């Protein structure tokens, strides 16, 4: 699940805001069991963490193959999302975020509502997150559902850029070199990378952990440290930027406070325990609590406790393709968990 850049801030808000939330979270950990780590502190992964990350990646790979097998033109997006999320659970993990099913110029952050009627068509991006006890694998593919030459070439550009970026990434790599590689591959094939979408560091229960991996040479020579990273190029025949579209129905808990209404508090407690700070969607709340749960969700959002993601739309309405894998970098090895 990608991260949008706003000149130093992300779709998750400013870093200072994140630090304030972390301080609040520490105060509430005993009662709320929220887990947020300071992304500036890098620590070695334990054997147990590595095994869970590898298992999450293996399951993510299986789910991608399952998605490729079941998705057909004109299949309801709601059916696709539910089948993919059910498959993750069947294989012994949980979704790290609602499956993103983004069509054509919608680059990311689209997931079906509980009553959605939209059908799969044309250029469909399938962004899948898997977690085991908060240890996350993040992967994405793009499918051509209309047998289009343009679609095929856009997919080739994103996939080739991902392959080249993974080949060069290692401990100590400079992020601008990775971004420059992605940019060079995509532009050489006649397309543009989306410059305000990026890959990202991943930590426990935290899909976007501060460090971003650009899709172009951003001239920043910061070196990559030990950790888990999602690399996700986006190619487009548009202008190479995204803007916010309509709200997606995808949320994450941003300010861990309470609410006054008893039922809304019950829903909030479920969100806190079940998802912690991972993204979730209104569809999941409806499945658990029915229509009343959606009303409670609005109350929780109105109280300022949630971040509500907007769909991300290519500014020139160009088509967008995405490819993504998760990589673990340690002093000893590089592990691509989702291949």
C-alpha positions in Angstrom: 0.0 0.0 0.0 1.7 3.1 -1.3 2.6 6.4 0.4 1.9 9.8 -1.2 4.4 12.6 -0.7 3.3 16.2 0.0 6.7 17.9 0.0 7.9 16.2 3.1 4.6 15.1 4.6 2.9 12.0 3.7 -0.7 10.8 3.5 -0.1 9.9 7.2 0.5 13.5 8.2 3.6 15.4 9.3 6.3 13.7 11.2 5.7 15.9 14.2 2.1 14.7 14.2 3.3 11.1 14.1 5.6 11.7 17.0 2.8 13.3 19.0 0.7 10.2 18.3 3.5 8.0 19.4 3.7 9.8 22.7 0.0 9.4 23.2 0.2 5.7 22.3 2.9 5.0 24.9 0.6 6.5 27.5 -2.2 4.2 26.5 -0.3 1.0 25.7 -1.5 -0.9 28.8 -5.1 -0.4 28.0 -5.2 -0.1 24.3 -2.2 -2.4 23.3 -1.3 -0.2 20.4 2.2 -0.7 18.9 4.0 2.1 17.1 7.8 2.2 16.9 9.9 5.3 16.3 11.0 4.8 12.7 14.3 6.7 13.5 15.4 3.8 15.7 16.7 0.8 13.8 17.2 -2.5 15.6 18.2 -5.9 14.3 15.4 -8.3 13.6 15.1 -11.3 15.8 14.9 -14.9 14.4 11.2 -15.0 15.4 10.5 -11.7 13.6 12.4 -12.9 10.5 10.4 -16.1 10.4 7.1 -14.3 10.7 8.1 -11.8 7.9 9.2 -14.7 5.7 5.9 -16.6 6.3 3.9 -13.4 5.6 5.8 -13.0 2.3 5.2 -16.6 1.3 1.5 -16.3 2.0 1.4 -13.0 0.1 3.0 -14.8 -2.9 0.4 -17.5 -2.8 -2.4 -15.0 -2.6 -1.0 -13.1 -5.6 -1.1 -16.4 -7.6 -4.7 -17.0 -6.4 -5.7 -13.5 -7.4 -4.2 -14.0 -10.9 -6.2 -17.2 -11.2 -9.6 -15.9 -10.1 -9.8 -12.3 -11.5 -11.7 -12.0 -14.8 -13.0 -9.0 -16.7 -16.4 -7.8 -15.3 -16.0 -9.7 -12.0 -17.4 -7.6 -9.2 -14.6 -5.8 -7.3 -16.3 -6.6 -4.0 -16.2 -10.3 -4.8 -12.5 -10.1 -5.7 -11.7 -8.2 -2.5 -13.6 -10.6 -0.2 -12.1 -13.7 -1.9 -8.5 -12.4 -1.6 -9.0 -11.3 2.0 -10.6 -14.7 2.9 -7.7 -16.5 1.2 -5.2 -14.6 3.4 -7.0 -15.7 6.5 -7.4 -19.3 5.2 -3.6 -19.5 4.8 -3.0 -18.5 8.4 -2.4 -14.8 8.3 -4.5 -11.5 8.3 -4.8 -8.7 5.9 -2.3 -5.9 6.7 -4.7 -3.5 5.0 -7.8 -3.8 2.8 -7.0 -5.1 -0.6 -6.6 -2.1 -3.0 -8.3 -2.6 -6.3 -7.5 0.5 -8.4 -8.7 0.9 -12.0 -6.9 2.9 -14.7 -6.1 6.4 -13.6 -6.8 5.6 -9.9 -3.2 4.8 -8.8 -4.0 3.5 -5.3 -6.2 3.5 -2.2 -9.4 2.2 -3.8 -11.2 -0.7 -2.1 -14.9 -1.7 -2.5 -17.6 -0.6 -0.1 -19.9 -3.3 1.4 -22.5 -2.5 -1.3 -20.1 -1.8 -4.2 -21.3 -2.5 -7.7 -18.1 -1.7 -9.7 -16.7 -4.4 -12.0 -13.1 -5.3 -12.8 -12.0 -3.8 -16.1 -9.2 -2.5 -18.2 -6.0 -1.9 -16.2 -6.5 -3.2 -12.6 -3.9 -2.8 -9.8 -4.2 -5.4 -7.0 -2.3 -4.3 -3.9 -2.1 -6.9 -1.2 -0.9 -6.7 2.4 -0.4 -9.7 4.7 0.6 -9.8 8.3 1.4 -12.3 11.0 1.3 -10.8 14.5 2.0 -7.4 12.9 4.9 -8.6 10.7 4.0 -7.4 7.2 4.5 -8.4 3.6 3.3 -5.8 1.0 3.1 -6.8 -2.7 1.2 -5.6 -5.8 0.5 -6.7 -9.3 -1.3 -5.1 -12.3 -3.6 -7.0 -14.6 -4.5 -6.2 -18.2 -8.2 -7.1 -18.5 -8.8 -5.6 -21.9 -5.9 -7.1 -24.0 -4.5 -3.6 -24.6 -1.0 -3.0 -25.9 -0.7 0.2 -23.8 -1.7 -1.7 -20.7 0.8 -4.5 -21.4 3.6 -1.9 -21.9 2.8 0.0 -18.7 2.8 -3.3 -16.8 6.2 -4.2 -18.4 7.6 -0.8 -17.4 6.5 -1.1 -13.7 7.7 -4.7 -13.4 11.0 -4.1 -15.1 11.7 -1.1 -12.9 10.9 -3.2 -9.8 13.2 -5.9 -10.9 16.1 -3.5 -11.6 15.5 -1.7 -8.3 15.6 -5.0 -6.3 18.7 -6.0 -8.1 20.7 -3.0 -6.9 19.2 -2.4 -3.4 21.4 -3.5 -0.5 22.4 -2.3 2.9 23.9 1.2 2.5 22.3 1.9 -0.9 21.4 5.5 -1.5 17.7 6.1 -1.9 18.2 8.5 -4.9 20.1 5.7 -6.7 17.2 3.3 -6.3 14.8 6.0 -7.4 17.0 7.0 -10.3 17.1 3.3 -11.5 13.3 3.1 -11.4 13.0 6.4 -13.3 15.5 5.4 -15.9 13.8 2.2 -16.7 10.3 3.7 -16.9 11.3 6.7 -19.0 13.3 4.5 -21.3 10.1 2.7 -22.2 8.3 5.9 -23.0 6.4 6.4 -19.7 6.7 8.5 -16.6 7.2 7.3 -13.0 4.7 8.8 -10.5 7.0 11.1 -8.5 4.8 11.7 -5.5 4.2 8.1 -4.8 6.9 6.0 -3.1 7.9 2.8 -1.6 8.4 2.8 2.2 10.0 1.2 5.2 7.8 -1.3 7.1 7.8 -2.0 10.8 5.6 -4.0 13.1 2.0 -2.9 12.8 3.2 0.0 10.8 2.9 -0.2 7.0 4.6 3.2 6.4 7.5 3.7 8.9 9.1 7.0 7.9 11.7 6.2 5.3 10.5 6.5 1.8 11.9 4.8 -1.4 11.3 7.3 -4.3 10.4 6.4 -7.8 12.7 9.0 -9.3 16.1 10.5 -8.5 15.2 12.9 -5.7 18.9 13.9 -5.2 18.8 12.6 -1.6 21.8 10.4 -0.8 20.4 9.0 2.5 21.6 5.4 2.9 19.3 2.5 3.6 19.8 0.9 7.0 18.7 -2.5 8.3 15.0 -3.1 8.1 12.0 -4.1 5.9 11.2 -2.1 2.8 8.5 -2.1 0.2 9.7 -1.1 -3.3 6.8 -0.2 -5.6 7.3 1.6 -8.9 4.3 3.2 -10.6 4.4 3.8 -14.4 1.9 6.1 -16.2 1.2 7.5 -19.6 0.0 10.6 -17.8 1.8 13.5 -16.2 3.6 11.5 -13.5 1.8 12.9 -10.4 -1.3 12.0 -8.4 -3.8 14.2 -6.6 -6.4 13.3 -4.0 -9.7 12.0 -5.3 -12.8 10.9 -3.3 -12.5 9.4 0.1 -11.8 5.7 -0.1 -13.4 4.1 3.0 -9.9 3.1 4.2 -8.9 4.4 7.6 -6.2 4.0 10.2 -6.4 4.9 13.9 -4.4 8.1 14.3 -5.3 9.6 17.7 -6.0 6.9 20.3 -8.6 8.7 22.5 -12.1 7.7 23.6 -15.5 8.7 22.4 -18.7 9.5 24.4 -21.2 7.2 22.7 -21.3 3.7 24.2 -21.7 1.8 20.9 -19.1 4.0 19.1 -16.8 3.2 22.0 -17.4 -0.5 21.4 -16.6 -0.1 17.8 -13.4 1.9 18.6 -12.3 -0.8 21.1 -12.7 -3.4 18.3 -10.7 -1.3 15.9 -7.9 -0.8 18.5 -7.7 -4.4 19.4 -8.1 -5.9 15.9 -6.2 -3.5 13.7 -4.0 -1.4 16.1 -2.5 1.2 13.7 -2.9 -0.9 10.5 -5.3 0.4 7.9 -8.9 -1.0 7.8 -12.0 -0.2 5.9 -15.7 0.6 6.4 -16.6 -2.7 4.7 -14.9 -4.6 7.5 -16.8 -2.6 10.1 -20.1 -3.2 8.3 -19.3 -7.0 8.3 -18.8 -7.0 12.0 -21.4 -4.5 13.2 -23.8 -3.9 10.3 -25.2 -0.5 9.3 -25.0 0.8 12.9 -21.3 0.2 12.8 -20.9 2.6 9.9 -22.7 5.3 11.9 -20.4 4.7 14.8 -17.4 4.9 12.4 -18.6 8.3 11.3 -18.8 9.4 14.9 -15.2 8.2 15.5 -14.0 10.0 12.4 -15.8 13.2 13.4 -14.1 13.1 16.8 -10.7 13.3 15.0 -9.5 9.8 15.9 -9.0 8.4 12.4 -7.1 9.2 9.2 -9.4 8.7 6.2 -7.4 8.0 3.0 -8.3 9.6 -0.3 -8.1 7.7 -3.5 -5.1 8.8 -5.5 -5.7 9.9 -9.1 -3.2 10.5 -11.8 -3.4 14.2 -12.5 -3.4 13.9 -16.3 -5.9 11.0 -16.0 -3.3 8.7 -17.5 -3.4 5.0 -16.9 -1.3 3.7 -14.0 0.5 0.4 -13.5 2.1 -0.8 -10.2 4.5 -3.5 -9.2 5.7 -4.2 -5.6 7.8 -6.5 -3.5 8.9 -6.5 0.1 12.6 -6.7 0.9 14.4 -7.4 4.2 17.9 -6.0 4.5 20.2 -7.2 7.3 23.9 -7.2 7.9 24.0 -10.8 6.7 21.6 -11.0 3.8 18.9 -9.6 1.4 15.6 -11.4 1.4 12.8 -10.7 -1.0 9.9 -12.1 0.9 7.2 -11.9 -1.7 8.8 -13.8 -4.7 
